[in-house]
């Protein structure tokens, strides 16, 4: 997916394709680690620079910083995320009516004079895997 006004680049295409192909909400370091073996000339700075470009053009969005690393999503339509506060796993949350989340608290356009042009909803908790591991530890203890 090449955007008008930017030069074609195999590195850039590989970075975007990788982010779009995963639902793991990767950080730049993960993207770099996955691509470096097959693109030896790739630098971490190139990954960061291109992710910034993708964010500016709307191809990728930031989920936020999780355990000290900014995480990204190739699914750009508004949808909530779940973040595990133990392991850092980030998951998409399927929401039957994602548009309704923008109307929480009467913040939609017109009320309180506030017009929302972007929203990011993130729920924090403990994922099922960490919950299971925590339960197993307590049973042994």
NORPE-V118822 format. One record per backbone hydrogen bond with DSSP energy under -1.0 kcal/mol. CO is the residue of the C=O (numbers start at 0). NH is the residue of the N-H. E is the energy in kcal/mol with one decimal. If there is no record, write none. Layout:
CO;NH;E
CO;NH;E
This chain:
2;5;-1.4
8;12;-2.6
9;13;-2.3
10;14;-2.4
11;15;-2.5
12;16;-2.8
13;17;-2.1
14;18;-2.1
15;19;-2.6
16;20;-1.3
25;71;-2.6
26;30;-2.0
27;31;-2.7
28;32;-2.8
29;33;-2.2
30;34;-2.0
31;35;-2.6
34;38;-1.7
38;41;-2.1
42;46;-1.7
43;47;-2.5
44;48;-2.7
45;49;-2.3
46;50;-2.5
47;51;-2.3
48;52;-1.7
49;53;-2.7
50;54;-2.5
51;55;-2.3
52;56;-1.9
53;58;-2.2
53;59;-1.0
60;72;-2.6
63;70;-2.5
65;68;-1.4
68;65;-2.7
70;62;-2.8
70;63;-1.0
72;60;-2.6
79;92;-2.8
80;122;-3.1
81;90;-2.6
82;124;-2.1
83;87;-1.5
88;83;-2.6
90;81;-2.7
96;99;-1.2
98;101;-1.2
99;102;-1.5
100;103;-1.0
102;105;-1.8
107;110;-1.5
110;113;-1.7
120;80;-2.1
122;82;-2.9
124;84;-3.7
126;130;-2.5
127;131;-2.5
128;132;-2.3
129;133;-2.6
130;134;-2.2
131;135;-2.2
132;136;-1.8
133;137;-1.9
134;138;-1.8
135;139;-1.5
136;140;-1.9
